Amino acid sequence: MIIDDLKQIVKKTAPKVDVDKITEDARLLEDLRLDSLSVLMMSMGVEEFYGITLEEFVPFKTVKDVIDYLKKMGIKDE
């Protein structure tokens, strides 16, 4: 599932984040306490993991925003 992939990516790119707090409704900045650099690193991790290129600026606010974007990019949530 995409959310499990995201947990792995965040674990690598922002190791201080408690991955158990990663739910679809979790807000990246407020709930997960990611800063702008961590969000950038996560985005780069997503690109590498899925072999895609994200648009220059995608305003992800929640984990669900990331999941929905990846689904639009053709990533299957299996």
MILO-864898 format. One record per residue: x, y, z of N, C-alpha, C, O, CB in turn. Coordinates in steps of 0.1 Angstrom, whole numbers, padded with zeros to 4 digits, always signed. Atoms other than C-alpha are relative to their C-alpha. Glycine has a CB too. Example, Ala and Ser with C-alpha at 12.3 -4.5 7.8 and 13.67 -1.06 7.14 Angstrom:
REM residues 2
+0009-0012+0000+0123-0045+0078+0009+0012+0000+0019+0012+0007-0010+0000+0012/-0009-0011+0000+0137-0011+0071-0008+0011+0008-0003+0022+0009+0004+0005-0014/
REM end
This chain:
REM residues 78
+0008-0012+0000+0000+0000+0000+0009+0012+0000+0020+0012+0005-0010+0000+0012/-0007-0012+0001+0011+0035-0007+0004+0005+0014+0016+0010+0016-0008+0011-0007/-0003-0005-0014+0009+0045+0030+0012-0007+0006+0020-0001+0013-0012+0000+0009/-0011+0008-0005+0033+0017+0039+0013+0004-0007+0024+0005-0001-0002-0015-0002/-0012-0005+0007+0057+0029+0012+0005+0013+0005+0017+0015+0007-0003+0001-0015/-0003-0013-0005+0055+0064+0025+0007-0001+0014+0016+0007+0017-0013+0009+0001/-0007+0002-0013+0064+0052+0060+0014-0004-0001+0023+0001+0006-0008-0011+0008/-0014+0004+0003+0095+0035+0046+0008+0012-0004+0020+0014+0000+0001-0011-0010/-0007-0012+0006+0104+0067+0027+0003+0010+0011+0014+0015+0012-0008+0007-0011/-0002-0009-0011+0099+0089+0058+0010-0005+0010+0018+0003+0015-0014+0003+0007/-0010+0005-0009+0119+0066+0079+0014+0002-0004+0023+0004+0004-0003-0016+0002/-0013-0002+0005+0148+0070+0056+0004+0015-0001+0015+0019+0002+0001-0006-0014/-0003-0014+0002+0145+0107+0049-0002+0009+0012+0004+0020+0012-0009+0005-0011/+0002-0008-0013+0133+0120+0083-0001-0010+0011-0012-0012+0017-0014+0009-0001/-0001+0011-0010+0144+0094+0108-0006+0004+0014-0009-0005+0022+0014-0005+0002/+0005-0004-0013+0132+0115+0138-0015-0001+0001-0021-0001+0012+0004+0014+0003/+0014+0001+0000+0096+0111+0128-0005-0014+0004+0001-0024+0000-0006+0003-0015/+0006+0012-0005+0075+0085+0146-0009-0005-0011-0020+0000-0013-0007+0001+0013/+0008+0004+0011+0062+0065+0116-0013-0006+0004-0022-0007-0004+0008-0011-0008/+0013+0005-0005+0034+0051+0138-0011+0012-0001-0023+0009-0001+0001-0005+0014/+0009-0012+0000+0019+0087+0136-0004+0002-0015-0013+0011-0017+0007+0012+0006/+0003-0003+0014+0017+0085+0098-0013-0007-0004-0014-0020-0005+0011-0005-0010/+0014+0005+0004-0020+0081+0089-0004+0009-0012+0003+0019-0014-0010+0001+0012/+0005-0009+0011-0039+0095+0059-0003+0014+0004-0001+0023-0003-0012-0007-0006/+0004-0013-0005-0052+0124+0080+0012+0008+0006+0010+0020+0009-0011-0002+0010/-0011-0007-0006-0018+0133+0094+0005+0012-0008+0007+0010-0020+0012-0010+0003/-0006-0012+0007-0006+0168+0085+0015+0000+0001+0021-0003+0011-0006+0013+0006/-0015+0001+0001+0030+0169+0074+0007+0009+0009+0016+0005+0016+0004+0003-0014/-0007-0009-0008+0040+0200+0092-0004+0000+0015+0004-0001+0024-0002+0014-0005/+0005-0001-0014+0018+0201+0123+0000-0013+0007+0005-0013+0019-0015+0005-0001/+0001+0013-0008+0013+0164+0132+0013-0008-0001+0017-0013+0009-0011-0008-0006/-0013+0008+0002+0045+0148+0118+0012+0009+0003+0023+0004+0004+0001-0005-0014/-0010-0010-0003+0065+0180+0125+0012-0001-0010+0024+0001-0006+0006-0003+0014/-0010-0001+0010+0083+0178+0092+0002+0015-0003-0007+0023-0003-0005-0007-0013/-0003-0013+0004+0101+0210+0083+0001+0000-0016+0000-0010-0022+0013+0006+0006/+0000-0001+0015+0104+0223+0047+0011-0009-0006+0009-0014-0017+0002+0015-0004/-0010+0008+0005+0137+0205+0042-0004-0015+0000-0001-0022-0009+0013+0002+0008/+0005+0014-0001+0122+0172+0054-0010-0003-0010-0010-0014-0016-0006-0002+0014/+0010+0002+0011+0093+0176+0030+0007-0001-0013+0003-0010-0021-0011+0012+0000/-0007+0001+0012+0117+0182+0002+0007-0013-0001+0007-0020-0011+0011+0012-0001/-0006+0013+0000+0137+0151+0012-0009-0011-0002-0006-0021-0009+0008-0002+0013/+0010+0010+0002+0106+0131+0014-0005+0000-0015-0006-0011-0020-0013+0003+0009/+0004-0001+0014+0095+0143-0021+0011-0007-0009+0007-0014-0018-0002+0015-0004/-0011+0006+0007+0129+0133-0034+0000-0016+0002+0003-0023-0008+0014+0006+0004/+0001+0014-0003+0125+0099-0017-0011-0007-0008-0010-0018-0013-0001-0002+0015/+0012+0005+0007+0091+0095-0033+0004-0002-0015+0001-0012-0021-0012+0009+0001/-0005+0000+0015+0106+0103-0068+0009-0012-0002+0007-0020-0012+0007+0013-0003/-0010+0012+0002+0134+0077-0063-0007-0013+0002-0005-0022-0006+0011+0002+0010/+0006+0013-0003+0112+0050-0048-0009-0004-0012-0009-0016-0016-0009+0001+0013/+0010+0003+0010+0085+0052-0075+0005+0002-0015-0001-0002-0024-0012+0008+0001/-0006-0003+0013+0108+0063-0104-0008+0010-0008-0010+0009-0020+0000-0013-0008/+0008-0011+0006+0087+0094-0111+0006+0013+0003+0015+0015+0011-0015+0000+0005/-0004-0013-0003+0092+0131-0112-0012+0008+0004-0022+0009-0003+0007+0007-0013/+0011-0008-0005+0070+0153-0091+0001+0014-0006+0011+0019-0010+0001+0001+0015/+0000-0013+0005+0059+0187-0103+0009+0009+0009+0011+0005+0021-0014+0006-0001/-0009-0008-0008+0082+0215-0091-0006+0004+0013+0001+0003+0023+0003+0013-0008/+0006-0003-0013+0058+0226-0064-0014-0006+0001-0023-0003-0006-0002+0016+0001/+0013+0006-0003+0030+0204-0051-0002+0002+0014+0005-0002+0023+0001-0016-0003/+0003-0004-0014+0014+0217-0020-0006-0011+0009-0018-0011+0011-0010+0012+0000/+0005+0011-0008+0011+0186+0001-0002+0005+0014+0007+0011+0020+0010-0012+0000/+0003-0004-0014-0006+0193+0035-0001-0012+0008+0003-0012+0020-0012+0009+0000/+0002+0012-0007-0015+0158+0045+0006-0012-0007+0009-0011-0019-0015-0002+0003/-0004+0012+0006-0004+0123+0039-0010-0004-0011-0005-0009-0022+0001-0012+0010/+0010+0003+0010-0037+0118+0020+0003+0008-0013+0001+0003-0024-0014+0003+0005/-0004-0008+0012-0026+0146-0004+0011-0007-0008+0010-0007-0020+0004+0015+0004/-0010+0007+0007+0005+0127-0012-0005-0013-0007-0002-0015-0018+0012-0004+0010/+0006+0013+0006-0014+0094-0017-0009+0003-0012-0007-0003-0022-0008-0007+0011/+0009-0003+0011-0040+0111-0039+0008+0004-0013+0005+0001-0024-0009+0011+0004/-0009-0005+0011-0012+0128-0060+0006-0012-0007+0007-0013-0019+0010+0009+0005/-0007+0012+0006+0006+0094-0065-0010-0008-0008-0007-0014-0018+0006-0008+0012/+0010+0007+0007-0027+0078-0075-0002+0006-0014-0004-0001-0024-0013-0001+0008/+0001-0007+0013-0031+0105-0102+0011-0003-0009+0010-0002-0021-0002+0015+0003/-0012+0003+0008+0004+0097-0113+0000-0014-0005+0010-0018-0012+0013+0003+0008/+0001+0014+0004-0007+0061-0119+0006-0010+0009+0007-0022+0006+0007-0001-0013/-0005+0010-0010+0007+0045-0088-0012-0007+0006-0021-0001+0011+0009+0008+0012/+0011+0008-0005-0015+0017-0077+0001-0002+0016+0012-0004+0021-0001-0014-0007/+0000+0001-0015-0025+0015-0040-0003-0015+0004-0015-0018+0008-0010+0010+0006/+0002+0015-0003-0021-0023-0035+0008-0004+0012+0007-0016+0016+0004-0008-0012/
REM end
